[in-house]
Amino acid sequence: MKKFRSFSTTEPLGRHTLVPRAAVMVGYGLLCAMLAGVASQNTQAQTISSCGCMDIVFDQDTTGSMGGAIANAQAGLANIVNQAVIASGGDVRFGLVTFSAPGNCGGDGVEVNQPFTTSIPTITAAINALFANGGCGEPESSDEALKYTVTGATACSLLTPLGPLGPFRSNCVKIVVLVTDARPGGCDDTFTPGVDDVNANNDALAAAAAGIKVSAIYVDDDPPVDATVIPIMQFYASATGGEYVQTPADASGTGAAIADIIAHCGGVGILGVTKSCEVISNSIVFSSGNVTNTGTGLLVNVIVLDDGGIPGNTNPVVVFGPANLGPGEGGSYVSEDVPSTCGAFTNTVTATGFDITRSNNVSATASAICEITCPTCPICNESAVVVTGNVTIDFNTATPTYSGDPALLPFFTFDKTGANPSAWKAIFDVGGA
């Protein structure tokens, strides 16, 4: 949003000079508002405060070593579901996909325990029915479970007792929470470097292309595989905008991590920002808002950037920070702009910071739509006045004389009825009050 190019007056001796700060083109309607000192007001505030509709799929390892993770998630299930309802505004679907060895140790498979459903009792019952069993050793088919969740296809044996999972909704936040303690092994219960890790990475890229955020929770109960599995799990998260979480061997914190991931729209964002605007005297726009750490960790170097109403502005103005914000802490900001035209414009702020706990950059945006309505002038039309130079009115002659830029000459009259020069007026009548 460009600064308004207004006019100022000076009075050396008996002369009045109108000095444009820069060459400017303005419509008659706007010029009327400028000279009459009239401004209209209209404000609208928009705050990004929720995730919107959400589709959430739990990809859960149910092999024998995962009893602690399953029990922890079940214990925290009420909170998980509650966070999903709050974050989505009540518009949420859940699905459940598990992976383990199906009945024997000849290979690993994938099962759709619960297709997408809006029923909280249904997904609650499906998750509470899970238990750890089998697996025939590490690795597991986590990569194939993720592939099926994202694409609807898998090379492994697939069980769908209640039907296929179904597709994600295109206009909603799409989240996959994958929980495992093992390397990805495809369908053959074997991890082959250069094959299974590549397949897993391709699954992450496919998810990213589909706009699906994959958050990976790694239960660290098998240290010898850490060097292999941790980078794979981290790539799931980093490639898709999800979150990577590592729990102790007993899987404590699994349920809380799932709830936190969902509360933050499937990703690492834990920064909130609001924006509003107020149009006041002479069309000056005051913008204000708040920035808040809505997470549980320390955020450092938090700043708020204001684009001034210019989409893609490469030189936004810092209106807040840098500051460090602890959990629940926040601050406020105020900025001022003078728009160059009438009508509606969108002013956007972006808050950024660094999450010490998760070692991730975080951000949030908010916008406000302000509308400035120009007053109507009787002679206003679609033509424009272009002022490119100074205008001087010489009151030292019997009849004041006009010199300089000719653009305003048709609108010029004067009033010398005052007793002294300080009361004399140069009048530019463009119609209107």
N, C-alpha and C positions, 0 to 999 in steps of 0.2 A: 504494500500500500504506500503510494507516494505521499510525501508531505504536501500539504495544501500550499499552493503558491499564492499568497495573499498580497495585498497592496498596503503600503504605508504612506503617510503624508508628512511633509516637512514644511516649515514656514519661514524661509529666510526673507527678511525685510517684508515686502508686500507681496511676495509671490507664494503660490501654493503649487507644489510639484508632486505629482503622483509617480512613485518610483516602483516599477514592477521588479520583484526579486529575481525573476527569471521570465523568459518568454513563456507565455501560457495561452492555451486555447480553452475557452470555457463556453458552454452553451448559454443562451439567454436566460434560461430558467435558473441556472446556478449563479449567474452574475446578478440576477435580481436578489437572490438570497444573500449574496455577499454584501451588496450595497445597502440593502434594507436591514441587514443585521438579523435576518430571520433564519432560524434553524428548526427542523422538526426532529422528533425523537421516536425511536422504536428500537427495542432491544430484544434479543432472544439468546438465551444461554443454552449450550449443549455440553453435557458432561459425559465422558466415557466412564461408566461406573460398574458395568457388568460385562460378562462374556457374550451375552446373547444366547441363542439356542445352541445346544451342545449335543453331540453324539459321542459317547464314551464306550470304549471296548477295553475290557480287562483281558490281557493275554497272560495266563497264569500257568507256570510250571507246577505240575501236580505229582512229580516224581517223589520217591521216598524221602529225600533229604529236605523237602520243602514244607514239612509240617509246621515249623515255627512261623514261616512267612504267611501260610494260609491262616493259621490260628490268629495271628496278629491282625491281619486284614479283617477277619471275621469279627474280632473284638471291636475294631474301629469302624465297622460297616455303617452304623447309624450316622456317625459324623461324616463319613465319606459321602453318603447319599444326601445328607443335609447340605453339605458344601456344594454339591452338584445342583441341587434345587435352587439355592441362593444365587450361585454364579450364573445360572442359565435363566433366571427369572421364572423358573418352573417349566421351561420348555427343554426337556432333556430326555434322551433315549440311552439305554444301557445295553451292552452285549457282553457275552462271556465266551472266551475261547480258551481251551486248555491244551497242553501238549504233554505226552508221556508215551511209554511203550504200550501199545494196544494188545494186551493179553499174553504176549510172549516176548522173547528177547530177539526177535528177528528183525526189528527195526522200530523206529519211532513214528508216531502219528499225531494227528490234529483232530480235535473234537469241538464242535459248536455246542456248548452246553446250554446257551441261551441266545437265540437270535435277538436282534434289536427289539427292545420293548420300552414302553413308557411306564410300565407298571412297577412301582417300587416294591411291592410285596413279591412280585415275580422274580426280579433280579436279586432281591434279598434272599429268597429261598434257594436260588441257584448257587449263589456264593456260599451260603451256609451249608450246602450239601457237599462241598468240596472236601476232600481229604487226600493226604499224601500216600502214594502207593507205587511200588515198582520203579521202573526207570532203567533197570539193567545196566546201571553205570553211566558215567558221564562220557560224552556230551549229550545234549538233548535237541529236539527239533524246534527250538525257539524261532529260528530264522524262517522255517516253513509256516509256523503259526502266524508270524508277522506278515509273511507274504500273502497268506490266505486272507488275513484281516484287511489288508490293503487292496488286494487285487481280486479276491474271490477264487483264487486258484492255488493249488498245492500239488507237489509231486508225491506227497506222502499219502498214506491211507487216511481217509476223511470220514468221520462219523458226524452225522447231522440228525440225531433222533427227533429234534423239534423243527427241523428245516434249516436252510442255510442262514448265515448271519444276516445277509442283506446289505445293500449299499449305504454308505454315509450320505447324509443330506448335503447337497452342494452348497447351500447358503448358511451352514452352521459351523461352529467350531468343532473340529474333528480331533479326538484325542484317543491315543492308544497308550495304556499303561502296561508295560511288559515286566514281569517279575520272574527272575530265574537266578540260579547259582552256578550255571554251567555254560560252557562254550556252545556255540551253534554247531550242530552236526548234520543238518539236512535230515534225510530219512534213514540213514544207514548206521546211526549210533557211533559215528566216527568223525573226528575233526581232521580235515585235510587242509593244511596251510595252502593258500593260493586258490582254494576252491570255496570252502565254507565261509571263510572270512570275507571273501569277495562277494559271495551270494548275500551275506548279511548286509554288507555295505550297499549292495544294489537294492535290497529291500528298503533301506533307509532312504535312498535317493528316490525310489518309487513313491514312498510315503510323502516325501517333501514335494514332489511334483503334483501329488493329489491334494496338497494342503493339509495333510494329516500330521499332527504333532505327536511324536513318539517319545514318551518319557520312560527311561529304563531304570529299574530298581535292581541292583545287584546285591545278592546276599553273599557276603564274603565268608563262606565256610569251607573253601577249598583253595588255600593260598597258592599251591603250585600252578593253578591255571590263571592266576590274576593277570600276569603279564600279557596273556593272550585275550582274555575275555573283557577286561576293563576297557581297552581302547575300542573294542567293537561296540560295547554298550554306550560308551561316551559318544561314539559317532552317531548312533541312533538318535541321541538327543541333539547334538550340535547340528546335524544335517537338517533336522526338521523343526528346530525351534522349541524342542521339548526340554526336559530336565533329566540330568543323571543324578541318581542317589545311590549311595553305598551304605548298606546296613552291616552291623556286626554279625557274627556267625549265628547268633540266636534269632536273627531277623527282627529284633526289637526296632520299633519305629516305622515298620512297613506301612501300617494303616495310617499313621500320621502323615507320612510322606505322600501317600496316595491322595489324601484329603487336601494337602497343601498344593499339590500339582493341579488338582481340579479347581481349587479356589482361585488359582492364578491362570485360568484359561488354558491349562495344559502346558504352560511354559514357565519361564523363570521370572516373568514380570511381576514385581511386587511394589511397583511405584504407581501412585495415583495422582492425577492432576485434574483440576477443573478450570473452566474459563467462562467469563461472562463479559459483557460490554455494556456501556451506557453512553448514549449520545446526548451531549449537553450543549450549552451555549456556543453559538457560532460554529456548530458542527464538529467540535472537538470530541474525540472518542476516547473515553477512559476504559481500559481493560483491566480486569483483576481476576484473581483466582487463588487457589491453594494447591500446594504440592504436599503429598503425604506418603510416608513409608508404611505401607499396609502389610508388610511381611513381618518376619520374626528375627531378621538379622540386621546388622548395621549396614547402611548404605553410605558410601563416601563420594565426595565430589559431585553432589547433586546440583544440577543447574536446570533452569527453565529457559528455553529459547523461544522468542516470539517472531513469527515470520512477517509481521507487519501487514498481513493480508495479501502477501505476494506468494502464490503457490510456487514451490521450488526455490524460494529465496536462498541464495548462497551466502548471504550475510545477515542472518537473523540476529536480533538483539537479545543479549542476556538480560533477563528481567528478574532472575533469582539466582543466588548462589555465586560461587560454589559453597556448599555446606554439607556437613555430615548429619544424617538423620538416623536416630535409633528407632527401634520398633514402635510404631504408633506416633512418632514425632512428625511434625510438618511445619510449614511456613506459608506465608502469603506473598503475593507480588502485585504490583500495579504498573501499568505502562500507559503511554499516551500516544495517540496518532491523530493526524488531521487528514482525512481522506481527500483525494483530488477530484472525486466525482460523486454525484448522487447515486442512490440505488443501494442494493444489497451487496455486501462483501463478506467473505468468510475469513476470520482471523484464527490462526492455529498456533498453539503452543506445544512444544515437545519437551518433556522432562526426561533427563538421562542421569544415570548414576552407576555405581559399581557395587555389587552385592559381595561383601567380604565373605559371608558364610558359604555361598555357592560358587564364588570366583567367576561371576558372570556379570556382563553389562546388562542393565535393565533400562527400560524406557516406557513411556506412556504419552499419549497425545490427547488433546481436547480442543474443541473448536467453538467459536461463538459467531453467530450470524448477526451482523448489525445492518440496519437499513436506514438510510438517510433520505427522506423525501423532500425534494425541492419544492418550495412554494410556487404557486401558479401566478404568472404575470400576464396581463392582458395582451401584450404584444409578443409573448414568447413564441418561438417557433423552432425549427430544427437548424437554423443558421447559427453561426458562431462568431464571436469577437476574438480576434487575434491581436494581442498587445505585445509588441516586440521592442518598444523603446520608452523613454521617459516622456511624460506629458507635463508641460509647464503652463501655468495660468499667471499672466502678468497683470497685477492689479494696480500698477503704477500709472497706467494710461487711463484716460477718462472712461473708456469702455474696455474692460478687461479683455486681453487678447490670449488666444489659445495657440500654442506651438508644440511641436513634437509629434509623437505617433498619431496618425490621423484616425485610428480605429474608434476612439471615443468621441471625436468631434461632433458627430450627429446627435449625441446625447447631452452635449454641454450647454448649460445656462449658468447664470451667476446671480448673486444677490449682494449689492453694495449698500444696503440700507442701514447697516450698522454704523455707529458713531465713530468707530476706529477700525483699522485693518484686522484686528483680531476677531472681529465679528463678521467680516465678509466671508462669503461662502462660494465655493465652486461646486456646482450641482451637476450630476450626471444622471439624468432621468431616463431610465429604461422601462418605465411603466411599473405598475405594482405599488404596493404601499410603502 
